[in-house]
Amino acid sequence: MFTYAPTEPVPTEHEDADALVVWGNTRKQLSDSAARLHNLRWVAALSAGVDVIEAAGFAPEVVITNGSGLHDGPVAEHTLMLSLAAARRFDLAYGAQLEGRWAKELCWAQPVGVQRDGSTFPGLGTLADARITIWGFGSIAASLAPLYRALGGHVTGIANSSGERHGFPVVSGAEILEVLAETDLLVNILPSLPSTEKIISTSVFETLPNHAWLVNVGRGATVDEDALDQALRSGQIGGAALDVFAREPLPTESPLWTAPNVLITPHAAGGRPVGASEFVAKNVQRFLAGEPLINTIER
C-alpha cells in the first residue's frame, strides 16, 4: 500500500498497482491512471458519484466501487441547513448584516405557517407542516427524511418504483406530477445519469407552486440551469438553494449568481466520507479473498 497525490500522476514505480483508492482526483489524473496502470483491477471511489471516474477511460474489466453511505450524515446535515436557510431567509438577513441594516421585514408580525400565498417574501417561513418532496430516495434520503419529520415536515419520495421506503411514501411515474403540484420544498439528490440529465426542467418548474423552493445537493447535470434561471426571474418558483452545478466552479458569468432568491454553496454538502478507512479495509479483505465488493457500480 502506498499514498499518492490525487492531483499528480501515480509514480512510475507503482504502475503495477492492482487497486486505486480515489478521492479528490482531478480529471487529468484519472485519465492518466486509466492509461498507465495496466494491472489495475479495482478503482475504489470514496465519493458517491462516479461519473467522472467512468469517463476517465478505465478498462471495462476494472471494477469500480463508490462511497455510497459514507456521505449520508454530512449531506443530510448540509441539506437541512440549506432548507432552514431558505425557509427563514438567512440570505436576506445576512445581506442586511453586510449593509449594517436591521432587517425589520424579517422580524415581528410574520404570518403563521408555510407561506403558500407569498404574503411577505418568497420563502416558506417554516418547515413545520411543509410538504417536502425528495427526488432520489436512497441512503441520503433515509438519513434526511427523519430530520424533516422531526421538524414537522411531511415527506414524500420520488424514485423509479413506488411504495414505502424507510417509513416514507415514495411515488413514481404519473404520480410524480401530482406530488410536485403540491410541493413546498423540492429536494434533489439524484445522481448524474443519462436518464437524469436535466430531468428537473421547465415542466417541473411549471408544475411546482409559485412559492416552492428547490434544494439541489445531487448533481448539477440533473437540473436545466437555464430553465431554473428563467423560473427564478419570472417568479415561477419561490427560490433555490444550490450546492452543485453543471460546471464547477460555477462560472462567474453564470446568471445564477445574480438570480433572485438564490442561496449558493460550493459543492460543500459532502467532502467528509465518514468511516472511509473502515469501509475500504472491509472491501480490501473482499478483494484479496476474491469476493464480490461492496457498492460495485454496474458498467
Phi and psi restraints in degrees (value plus and minus 20) as a CYANA .aco file:
   2 PHE   PHI    -163.8  -123.8
   2 PHE   PSI     138.6   178.6
   3 THR   PHI    -123.9   -83.9
   3 THR   PSI     117.0   157.0
   4 TYR   PHI    -150.5  -110.5
   4 TYR   PSI     141.2   181.2
   5 ALA   PHI    -104.9   -64.9
   5 ALA   PSI     104.0   144.0
   6 PRO   PHI     -89.4   -49.4
   6 PRO   PSI     -26.5    13.5
   7 THR   PHI    -124.7   -84.7
   7 THR   PSI     -21.4    18.6
   8 GLU   PHI    -141.8  -101.8
   8 GLU   PSI     134.1   174.1
   9 PRO   PHI     -78.9   -38.9
   9 PRO   PSI     125.8   165.8
  10 VAL   PHI     -81.6   -41.6
  10 VAL   PSI     112.4   152.4
  11 PRO   PHI     -74.7   -34.7
  11 PRO   PSI     126.8   166.8
  12 THR   PHI     -74.4   -34.4
  12 THR   PSI     -58.3   -18.3
  13 GLU   PHI     -88.3   -48.3
  13 GLU   PSI     -28.0    12.0
  14 HIS   PHI    -135.8   -95.8
  14 HIS   PSI      -0.3    39.7
  15 GLU   PHI     -86.0   -46.0
  15 GLU   PSI     -34.3     5.7
  16 ASP   PHI    -110.9   -70.9
  16 ASP   PSI      -6.1    33.9
  17 ALA   PHI     -79.4   -39.4
  17 ALA   PSI     120.0   160.0
  18 ASP   PHI    -107.8   -67.8
  18 ASP   PSI     -47.8    -7.8
  19 ALA   PHI    -158.9  -118.9
  19 ALA   PSI     129.9   169.9
  20 LEU   PHI    -155.5  -115.5
  20 LEU   PSI      98.8   138.8
  21 VAL   PHI    -107.1   -67.1
  21 VAL   PSI     108.7   148.7
  22 VAL   PHI    -136.0   -96.0
  22 VAL   PSI     105.8   145.8
  23 TRP   PHI    -177.9  -137.9
  23 TRP   PSI      92.7   132.7
  24 GLY   PHI      57.5    97.5
  24 GLY   PSI      -4.2    35.8
  25 ASN   PHI     -91.4   -51.4
  25 ASN   PSI     123.5   163.5
  26 THR   PHI     -98.9   -58.9
  26 THR   PSI     141.0   181.0
  27 ARG   PHI     -79.6   -39.6
  27 ARG   PSI     -60.7   -20.7
  28 LYS   PHI     -83.7   -43.7
  28 LYS   PSI     -62.1   -22.1
  29 GLN   PHI     -85.4   -45.4
  29 GLN   PSI     -61.3   -21.3
  30 LEU   PHI     -84.0   -44.0
  30 LEU   PSI     -63.9   -23.9
  31 SER   PHI     -83.3   -43.3
  31 SER   PSI     -59.3   -19.3
  32 ASP   PHI     -84.6   -44.6
  32 ASP   PSI     -61.7   -21.7
  33 SER   PHI     -84.6   -44.6
  33 SER   PSI     -61.5   -21.5
  34 ALA   PHI     -82.2   -42.2
  34 ALA   PSI     -53.6   -13.6
  35 ALA   PHI    -101.7   -61.7
  35 ALA   PSI     -51.0   -11.0
  36 ARG   PHI    -124.8   -84.8
  36 ARG   PSI     -47.6    -7.6
  37 LEU   PHI    -109.2   -69.2
  37 LEU   PSI      60.9   100.9
  38 HIS   PHI     -93.9   -53.9
  38 HIS   PSI     -38.1     1.9
  39 ASN   PHI    -110.5   -70.5
  39 ASN   PSI     -20.5    19.5
  40 LEU   PHI     -82.5   -42.5
  40 LEU   PSI     112.3   152.3
  41 ARG   PHI    -140.7  -100.7
  41 ARG   PSI     -34.4     5.6
  42 TRP   PHI    -171.5  -131.5
  42 TRP   PSI     110.5   150.5
  43 VAL   PHI    -134.3   -94.3
  43 VAL   PSI      98.2   138.2
  44 ALA   PHI    -124.4   -84.4
  44 ALA   PSI      81.1   121.1
  45 ALA   PHI    -104.8   -64.8
  45 ALA   PSI     117.2   157.2
  46 LEU   PHI    -110.2   -70.2
  46 LEU   PSI     -27.9    12.1
  47 SER   PHI    -106.1   -66.1
  47 SER   PSI     136.9   176.9
  48 ALA   PHI     -95.7   -55.7
  48 ALA   PSI     -59.3   -19.3
  49 GLY   PHI    -109.0   -69.0
  49 GLY   PSI     120.0   160.0
  50 VAL   PHI    -147.5  -107.5
  50 VAL   PSI      -2.3    37.7
  51 ASP   PHI     -80.3   -40.3
  51 ASP   PSI     -58.3   -18.3
  52 VAL   PHI     -88.6   -48.6
  52 VAL   PSI     -57.5   -17.5
  53 ILE   PHI     -87.6   -47.6
  53 ILE   PSI     -63.1   -23.1
  54 GLU   PHI     -82.9   -42.9
  54 GLU   PSI     -50.1   -10.1
  55 ALA   PHI    -102.9   -62.9
  55 ALA   PSI     -25.3    14.7
  56 ALA   PHI     -96.1   -56.1
  56 ALA   PSI     -39.2     0.8
  57 GLY   PHI      80.3   120.3
  57 GLY   PSI       2.1    42.1
  58 PHE   PHI     -85.1   -45.1
  58 PHE   PSI     125.0   165.0
  59 ALA   PHI     -78.0   -38.0
  59 ALA   PSI     128.7   168.7
  60 PRO   PHI     -77.5   -37.5
  60 PRO   PSI     -48.9    -8.9
  61 GLU   PHI    -100.4   -60.4
  61 GLU   PSI     -28.7    11.3
  62 VAL   PHI     -95.4   -55.4
  62 VAL   PSI     103.9   143.9
  63 VAL   PHI     -99.4   -59.4
  63 VAL   PSI     112.8   152.8
  64 ILE   PHI    -134.3   -94.3
  64 ILE   PSI     108.2   148.2
  65 THR   PHI    -136.8   -96.8
  65 THR   PSI     134.2   174.2
  66 ASN   PHI    -136.0   -96.0
  66 ASN   PSI     156.2   196.2
  67 GLY   PHI    -119.2   -79.2
  67 GLY   PSI      11.9    51.9
  68 SER   PHI     -75.0   -35.0
  68 SER   PSI     110.2   150.2
  69 GLY   PHI      81.6   121.6
  69 GLY   PSI     -45.8    -5.8
  70 LEU   PHI     -95.1   -55.1
  70 LEU   PSI     -40.8    -0.8
  71 HIS   PHI    -130.3   -90.3
  71 HIS   PSI     -15.0    25.0
  72 ASP   PHI     -76.7   -36.7
  72 ASP   PSI     -70.9   -30.9
  73 GLY   PHI     -84.3   -44.3
  73 GLY   PSI     -74.0   -34.0
  74 PRO   PHI     -79.5   -39.5
  74 PRO   PSI     -61.6   -21.6
  75 VAL   PHI     -88.4   -48.4
  75 VAL   PSI     -59.9   -19.9
  76 ALA   PHI     -81.7   -41.7
  76 ALA   PSI     -61.8   -21.8
  77 GLU   PHI     -82.8   -42.8
  77 GLU   PSI     -66.4   -26.4
  78 HIS   PHI     -85.3   -45.3
  78 HIS   PSI     -59.9   -19.9
  79 THR   PHI     -84.2   -44.2
  79 THR   PSI     -60.9   -20.9
  80 LEU   PHI     -84.0   -44.0
  80 LEU   PSI     -60.0   -20.0
  81 MET   PHI     -79.0   -39.0
  81 MET   PSI     -67.4   -27.4
  82 LEU   PHI     -82.7   -42.7
  82 LEU   PSI     -58.5   -18.5
  83 SER   PHI     -85.8   -45.8
  83 SER   PSI     -63.3   -23.3
  84 LEU   PHI     -89.1   -49.1
  84 LEU   PSI     -58.4   -18.4
  85 ALA   PHI     -83.3   -43.3
  85 ALA   PSI     -57.3   -17.3
  86 ALA   PHI     -89.4   -49.4
  86 ALA   PSI     -64.3   -24.3
  87 ALA   PHI     -85.2   -45.2
  87 ALA   PSI     -62.6   -22.6
  88 ARG   PHI    -117.4   -77.4
  88 ARG   PSI     -14.0    26.0
  89 ARG   PHI      33.6    73.6
  89 ARG   PSI      34.4    74.4
  90 PHE   PHI     -81.7   -41.7
  90 PHE   PSI     -51.3   -11.3
  91 ASP   PHI     -80.1   -40.1
  91 ASP   PSI     -60.8   -20.8
  92 LEU   PHI     -90.4   -50.4
  92 LEU   PSI     -58.2   -18.2
  93 ALA   PHI     -85.5   -45.5
  93 ALA   PSI     -61.8   -21.8
  94 TYR   PHI     -89.7   -49.7
  94 TYR   PSI     -58.1   -18.1
  95 GLY   PHI     -80.1   -40.1
  95 GLY   PSI     -61.2   -21.2
  96 ALA   PHI     -86.7   -46.7
  96 ALA   PSI     -56.0   -16.0
  97 GLN   PHI     -81.2   -41.2
  97 GLN   PSI     -64.2   -24.2
  98 LEU   PHI     -83.1   -43.1
  98 LEU   PSI     -48.0    -8.0
  99 GLU   PHI    -105.2   -65.2
  99 GLU   PSI     -26.6    13.4
 100 GLY   PHI      48.1    88.1
 100 GLY   PSI      14.1    54.1
 101 ARG   PHI    -138.4   -98.4
 101 ARG   PSI     115.1   155.1
 102 TRP   PHI     -97.6   -57.6
 102 TRP   PSI      91.7   131.7
 103 ALA   PHI     -99.9   -59.9
 103 ALA   PSI      58.7    98.7
 104 LYS   PHI     -85.4   -45.4
 104 LYS   PSI     -39.9     0.1
 105 GLU   PHI     -88.5   -48.5
 105 GLU   PSI     -36.7     3.3
 106 LEU   PHI    -117.0   -77.0
 106 LEU   PSI     -23.7    16.3
 107 CYS   PHI    -146.7  -106.7
 107 CYS   PSI     141.4   181.4
 108 TRP   PHI      41.4    81.4
 108 TRP   PSI     123.7   163.7
 109 ALA   PHI      29.6    69.6
 109 ALA   PSI      20.7    60.7
 110 GLN   PHI    -106.0   -66.0
 110 GLN   PSI     125.3   165.3
 111 PRO   PHI     -85.7   -45.7
 111 PRO   PSI     129.0   169.0
 112 VAL   PHI    -102.7   -62.7
 112 VAL   PSI     120.1   160.1
 113 GLY   PHI      65.6   105.6
 113 GLY   PSI    -195.9  -155.9
 114 VAL   PHI     -86.7   -46.7
 114 VAL   PSI     112.5   152.5
 115 GLN   PHI    -105.9   -65.9
 115 GLN   PSI      52.6    92.6
 116 ARG   PHI     -96.1   -56.1
 116 ARG   PSI     -34.5     5.5
 117 ASP   PHI    -118.0   -78.0
 117 ASP   PSI     -17.3    22.7
 118 GLY   PHI      41.0    81.0
 118 GLY   PSI      18.4    58.4
 119 SER   PHI     -88.3   -48.3
 119 SER   PSI     -45.4    -5.4
 120 THR   PHI    -139.8   -99.8
 120 THR   PSI     -88.3   -48.3
 121 PHE   PHI    -167.2  -127.2
 121 PHE   PSI     139.6   179.6
 122 PRO   PHI     -80.2   -40.2
 122 PRO   PSI      90.8   130.8
 123 GLY   PHI     153.6   193.6
 123 GLY   PSI     140.3   180.3
 124 LEU   PHI    -106.2   -66.2
 124 LEU   PSI     -46.1    -6.1
 125 GLY   PHI      64.7   104.7
 125 GLY   PSI     -57.4   -17.4
 126 THR   PHI    -182.4  -142.4
 126 THR   PSI     137.2   177.2
 127 LEU   PHI    -115.2   -75.2
 127 LEU   PSI     -30.5     9.5
 128 ALA   PHI     -86.5   -46.5
 128 ALA   PSI     105.2   145.2
 129 ASP   PHI      51.6    91.6
 129 ASP   PSI     -12.5    27.5
 130 ALA   PHI     -93.9   -53.9
 130 ALA   PSI     124.2   164.2
 131 ARG   PHI    -113.3   -73.3
 131 ARG   PSI      86.1   126.1
 132 ILE   PHI    -129.2   -89.2
 132 ILE   PSI     105.8   145.8
 133 THR   PHI    -133.4   -93.4
 133 THR   PSI     105.6   145.6
 134 ILE   PHI    -127.5   -87.5
 134 ILE   PSI      95.2   135.2
 135 TRP   PHI    -116.4   -76.4
 135 TRP   PSI      92.3   132.3
 136 GLY   PHI      84.4   124.4
 136 GLY   PSI      58.2    98.2
 137 PHE   PHI    -118.8   -78.8
 137 PHE   PSI      53.0    93.0
 138 GLY   PHI    -127.1   -87.1
 138 GLY   PSI    -164.6  -124.6
 139 SER   PHI     -89.5   -49.5
 139 SER   PSI     -53.6   -13.6
 140 ILE   PHI     -84.8   -44.8
 140 ILE   PSI     -63.7   -23.7
 141 ALA   PHI     -81.4   -41.4
 141 ALA   PSI     -54.0   -14.0
 142 ALA   PHI     -83.3   -43.3
 142 ALA   PSI     -50.8   -10.8
 143 SER   PHI    -104.2   -64.2
 143 SER   PSI     -52.6   -12.6
 144 LEU   PHI    -100.9   -60.9
 144 LEU   PSI     -63.7   -23.7
 145 ALA   PHI     -75.5   -35.5
 145 ALA   PSI     -63.3   -23.3
 146 PRO   PHI     -82.5   -42.5
 146 PRO   PSI     -48.5    -8.5
 147 LEU   PHI     -86.9   -46.9
 147 LEU   PSI     -62.4   -22.4
 148 TYR   PHI     -84.0   -44.0
 148 TYR   PSI     -62.7   -22.7
 149 ARG   PHI     -80.9   -40.9
 149 ARG   PSI     -59.7   -19.7
 150 ALA   PHI     -82.2   -42.2
 150 ALA   PSI     -46.9    -6.9
 151 LEU   PHI    -112.7   -72.7
 151 LEU   PSI     -15.7    24.3
 152 GLY   PHI      75.2   115.2
 152 GLY   PSI     -12.2    27.8
 153 GLY   PHI     -98.7   -58.7
 153 GLY   PSI     134.7   174.7
 154 HIS   PHI    -128.6   -88.6
 154 HIS   PSI      91.3   131.3
 155 VAL   PHI    -122.1   -82.1
 155 VAL   PSI     113.6   153.6
 156 THR   PHI    -147.8  -107.8
 156 THR   PSI     118.2   158.2
 157 GLY   PHI    -121.5   -81.5
 157 GLY   PSI     137.0   177.0
 158 ILE   PHI    -141.9  -101.9
 158 ILE   PSI     109.1   149.1
 159 ALA   PHI    -170.1  -130.1
 159 ALA   PSI    -197.0  -157.0
 160 ASN   PHI     -91.2   -51.2
 160 ASN   PSI     -43.6    -3.6
 161 SER   PHI    -154.5  -114.5
 161 SER   PSI     124.8   164.8
 162 SER   PHI    -107.3   -67.3
 162 SER   PSI     149.5   189.5
 163 GLY   PHI     121.8   161.8
 163 GLY   PSI    -162.2  -122.2
 164 GLU   PHI    -150.5  -110.5
 164 GLU   PSI     112.1   152.1
 165 ARG   PHI    -151.1  -111.1
 165 ARG   PSI     109.0   149.0
 166 HIS   PHI      33.8    73.8
 166 HIS   PSI       9.3    49.3
 167 GLY   PHI      65.9   105.9
 167 GLY   PSI      -7.3    32.7
 168 PHE   PHI    -146.4  -106.4
 168 PHE   PSI     125.1   165.1
 169 PRO   PHI     -91.1   -51.1
 169 PRO   PSI     120.9   160.9
 170 VAL   PHI    -149.2  -109.2
 170 VAL   PSI     113.9   153.9
 171 VAL   PHI    -136.9   -96.9
 171 VAL   PSI     145.3   185.3
 172 SER   PHI    -172.4  -132.4
 172 SER   PSI     155.3   195.3
 173 GLY   PHI      38.4    78.4
 173 GLY   PSI    -154.4  -114.4
 174 ALA   PHI     -84.1   -44.1
 174 ALA   PSI     -43.0    -3.0
 175 GLU   PHI     -90.1   -50.1
 175 GLU   PSI     -39.0     1.0
 176 ILE   PHI     -79.8   -39.8
 176 ILE   PSI     -69.7   -29.7
 177 LEU   PHI     -83.0   -43.0
 177 LEU   PSI     -55.0   -15.0
 178 GLU   PHI     -83.3   -43.3
 178 GLU   PSI     -62.2   -22.2
 179 VAL   PHI     -89.7   -49.7
 179 VAL   PSI     -62.9   -22.9
 180 LEU   PHI     -79.6   -39.6
 180 LEU   PSI     -56.1   -16.1
 181 ALA   PHI     -85.1   -45.1
 181 ALA   PSI     -38.3     1.7
 182 GLU   PHI    -133.2   -93.2
 182 GLU   PSI      -3.6    36.4
 183 THR   PHI    -111.7   -71.7
 183 THR   PSI     114.2   154.2
 184 ASP   PHI    -112.8   -72.8
 184 ASP   PSI     -58.4   -18.4
 185 LEU   PHI    -155.2  -115.2
 185 LEU   PSI      97.1   137.1
 186 LEU   PHI    -122.1   -82.1
 186 LEU   PSI      97.9   137.9
 187 VAL   PHI    -127.2   -87.2
 187 VAL   PSI     100.2   140.2
 188 ASN   PHI    -122.3   -82.3
 188 ASN   PSI      99.7   139.7
 189 ILE   PHI    -144.7  -104.7
 189 ILE   PSI       6.2    46.2
 190 LEU   PHI     -91.9   -51.9
 190 LEU   PSI     124.6   164.6
 191 PRO   PHI     -99.4   -59.4
 191 PRO   PSI     148.4   188.4
 192 SER   PHI    -109.1   -69.1
 192 SER   PSI      89.1   129.1
 193 LEU   PHI    -156.7  -116.7
 193 LEU   PSI     141.2   181.2
 194 PRO   PHI     -75.5   -35.5
 194 PRO   PSI     -54.7   -14.7
 195 SER   PHI     -96.5   -56.5
 195 SER   PSI     -35.5     4.5
 196 THR   PHI    -128.6   -88.6
 196 THR   PSI     -20.1    19.9
 197 GLU   PHI     -81.1   -41.1
 197 GLU   PSI     101.9   141.9
 198 LYS   PHI      31.3    71.3
 198 LYS   PSI      14.8    54.8
 199 ILE   PHI     -89.0   -49.0
 199 ILE   PSI     -47.9    -7.9
 200 ILE   PHI    -114.7   -74.7
 200 ILE   PSI      78.8   118.8
 201 SER   PHI    -158.2  -118.2
 201 SER   PSI    -177.8  -137.8
 202 THR   PHI     -73.9   -33.9
 202 THR   PSI     -63.5   -23.5
 203 SER   PHI     -82.1   -42.1
 203 SER   PSI     -55.0   -15.0
 204 VAL   PHI     -90.0   -50.0
 204 VAL   PSI     -65.5   -25.5
 205 PHE   PHI     -86.0   -46.0
 205 PHE   PSI     -52.2   -12.2
 206 GLU   PHI     -90.2   -50.2
 206 GLU   PSI     -48.0    -8.0
 207 THR   PHI    -103.4   -63.4
 207 THR   PSI     -55.9   -15.9
 208 LEU   PHI     -83.2   -43.2
 208 LEU   PSI     127.8   167.8
 209 PRO   PHI     -82.9   -42.9
 209 PRO   PSI     136.8   176.8
 210 ASN   PHI     -84.1   -44.1
 210 ASN   PSI     -42.8    -2.8
 211 HIS   PHI    -108.8   -68.8
 211 HIS   PSI     -28.8    11.2
 212 ALA   PHI     -87.3   -47.3
 212 ALA   PSI     126.8   166.8
 213 TRP   PHI    -131.5   -91.5
 213 TRP   PSI     129.1   169.1
 214 LEU   PHI    -127.4   -87.4
 214 LEU   PSI     110.7   150.7
 215 VAL   PHI    -135.0   -95.0
 215 VAL   PSI     103.3   143.3
 216 ASN   PHI    -138.1   -98.1
 216 ASN   PSI      91.0   131.0
 217 VAL   PHI    -143.9  -103.9
 217 VAL   PSI      -7.6    32.4
 218 GLY   PHI    -105.9   -65.9
 218 GLY   PSI    -121.2   -81.2
 219 ARG   PHI    -156.2  -116.2
 219 ARG   PSI     122.5   162.5
 220 GLY   PHI     -83.1   -43.1
 220 GLY   PSI     -50.9   -10.9
 221 ALA   PHI     -85.7   -45.7
 221 ALA   PSI     -35.7     4.3
 222 THR   PHI    -101.4   -61.4
 222 THR   PSI     -28.3    11.7
 223 VAL   PHI    -136.3   -96.3
 223 VAL   PSI     113.6   153.6
 224 ASP   PHI     -98.7   -58.7
 224 ASP   PSI      80.9   120.9
 225 GLU   PHI     -88.4   -48.4
 225 GLU   PSI     -51.0   -11.0
 226 ASP   PHI     -85.7   -45.7
 226 ASP   PSI     -63.6   -23.6
 227 ALA   PHI     -85.4   -45.4
 227 ALA   PSI     -56.9   -16.9
 228 LEU   PHI     -84.5   -44.5
 228 LEU   PSI     -66.1   -26.1
 229 ASP   PHI     -78.7   -38.7
 229 ASP   PSI     -63.8   -23.8
 230 GLN   PHI     -83.9   -43.9
 230 GLN   PSI     -60.9   -20.9
 231 ALA   PHI     -84.7   -44.7
 231 ALA   PSI     -56.8   -16.8
 232 LEU   PHI     -90.0   -50.0
 232 LEU   PSI     -65.0   -25.0
 233 ARG   PHI     -92.9   -52.9
 233 ARG   PSI     -46.0    -6.0
 234 SER   PHI    -110.0   -70.0
 234 SER   PSI     -26.7    13.3
 235 GLY   PHI      57.9    97.9
 235 GLY   PSI      -2.7    37.3
 236 GLN   PHI     -86.7   -46.7
 236 GLN   PSI     -50.9   -10.9
 237 ILE   PHI    -149.6  -109.6
 237 ILE   PSI     145.3   185.3
 238 GLY   PHI     -93.6   -53.6
 238 GLY   PSI     -58.6   -18.6
 239 GLY   PHI     154.7   194.7
 239 GLY   PSI    -196.0  -156.0
 240 ALA   PHI    -169.3  -129.3
 240 ALA   PSI     118.3   158.3
 241 ALA   PHI    -136.2   -96.2
 241 ALA   PSI      93.4   133.4
 242 LEU   PHI    -141.2  -101.2
 242 LEU   PSI     110.0   150.0
 243 ASP   PHI    -133.9   -93.9
 243 ASP   PSI     -35.6     4.4
 244 VAL   PHI    -153.0  -113.0
 244 VAL   PSI     133.2   173.2
 245 PHE   PHI    -164.9  -124.9
 245 PHE   PSI     141.2   181.2
 246 ALA   PHI     -82.1   -42.1
 246 ALA   PSI     -58.1   -18.1
 247 ARG   PHI    -141.0  -101.0
 247 ARG   PSI     112.3   152.3
 248 GLU   PHI    -153.4  -113.4
 248 GLU   PSI     116.3   156.3
 249 PRO   PHI     -79.0   -39.0
 249 PRO   PSI     133.4   173.4
 250 LEU   PHI     -81.0   -41.0
 250 LEU   PSI     101.8   141.8
 251 PRO   PHI     -78.1   -38.1
 251 PRO   PSI     126.4   166.4
 252 THR   PHI     -81.4   -41.4
 252 THR   PSI     -45.7    -5.7
 253 GLU   PHI    -104.7   -64.7
 253 GLU   PSI     -22.5    17.5
 254 SER   PHI     -83.0   -43.0
 254 SER   PSI     111.1   151.1
 255 PRO   PHI     -86.2   -46.2
 255 PRO   PSI     -35.7     4.3
 256 LEU   PHI     -85.0   -45.0
 256 LEU   PSI     -45.4    -5.4
 257 TRP   PHI     -81.1   -41.1
 257 TRP   PSI     -52.9   -12.9
 258 THR   PHI    -131.4   -91.4
 258 THR   PSI     -17.9    22.1
 259 ALA   PHI     -85.2   -45.2
 259 ALA   PSI     127.6   167.6
 260 PRO   PHI     -92.1   -52.1
 260 PRO   PSI     129.4   169.4
 261 ASN   PHI      37.8    77.8
 261 ASN   PSI      30.9    70.9
 262 VAL   PHI    -146.2  -106.2
 262 VAL   PSI     114.5   154.5
 263 LEU   PHI    -131.7   -91.7
 263 LEU   PSI     113.9   153.9
 264 ILE   PHI    -147.1  -107.1
 264 ILE   PSI     109.1   149.1
 265 THR   PHI    -143.8  -103.8
 265 THR   PSI     131.2   171.2
 266 PRO   PHI    -107.6   -67.6
 266 PRO   PSI      46.2    86.2
 267 HIS   PHI      28.2    68.2
 267 HIS   PSI      36.2    76.2
 268 ALA   PHI    -129.9   -89.9
 268 ALA   PSI     -19.8    20.2
 269 ALA   PHI     -84.2   -44.2
 269 ALA   PSI     -62.1   -22.1
 270 GLY   PHI    -113.3   -73.3
 270 GLY   PSI    -152.3  -112.3
 271 GLY   PHI      59.5    99.5
 271 GLY   PSI     -16.7    23.3
 272 ARG   PHI    -156.7  -116.7
 272 ARG   PSI      56.3    96.3
 273 PRO   PHI     -90.2   -50.2
 273 PRO   PSI      75.7   115.7
 274 VAL   PHI     -91.6   -51.6
 274 VAL   PSI     105.1   145.1
 275 GLY   PHI      60.1   100.1
 275 GLY   PSI       1.9    41.9
 276 ALA   PHI     -82.7   -42.7
 276 ALA   PSI     -63.1   -23.1
 277 SER   PHI     -81.2   -41.2
 277 SER   PSI     -66.0   -26.0
 278 GLU   PHI     -84.7   -44.7
 278 GLU   PSI     -59.6   -19.6
 279 PHE   PHI     -84.2   -44.2
 279 PHE   PSI     -67.0   -27.0
 280 VAL   PHI     -84.5   -44.5
 280 VAL   PSI     -61.5   -21.5
 281 ALA   PHI     -80.3   -40.3
 281 ALA   PSI     -59.6   -19.6
 282 LYS   PHI     -85.2   -45.2
 282 LYS   PSI     -61.1   -21.1
 283 ASN   PHI     -91.6   -51.6
 283 ASN   PSI     -51.6   -11.6
 284 VAL   PHI     -82.7   -42.7
 284 VAL   PSI     -61.9   -21.9
 285 GLN   PHI     -80.0   -40.0
 285 GLN   PSI     -62.4   -22.4
 286 ARG   PHI     -86.1   -46.1
 286 ARG   PSI     -61.0   -21.0
 287 PHE   PHI     -81.1   -41.1
 287 PHE   PSI     -66.0   -26.0
 288 LEU   PHI     -88.7   -48.7
 288 LEU   PSI     -47.9    -7.9
 289 ALA   PHI    -109.0   -69.0
 289 ALA   PSI     -22.5    17.5
 290 GLY   PHI      53.7    93.7
 290 GLY   PSI       2.9    42.9
 291 GLU   PHI    -113.8   -73.8
 291 GLU   PSI     138.5   178.5
 292 PRO   PHI     -78.5   -38.5
 292 PRO   PSI     119.0   159.0
 293 LEU   PHI    -106.7   -66.7
 293 LEU   PSI     129.5   169.5
 294 ILE   PHI     -94.4   -54.4
 294 ILE   PSI     119.8   159.8
 295 ASN   PHI      45.5    85.5
 295 ASN   PSI      15.6    55.6
 296 THR   PHI     -89.1   -49.1
 296 THR   PSI     115.4   155.4
 297 ILE   PHI    -112.8   -72.8
 297 ILE   PSI     110.3   150.3
 298 GLU   PHI     -91.5   -51.5
 298 GLU   PSI     111.8   151.8
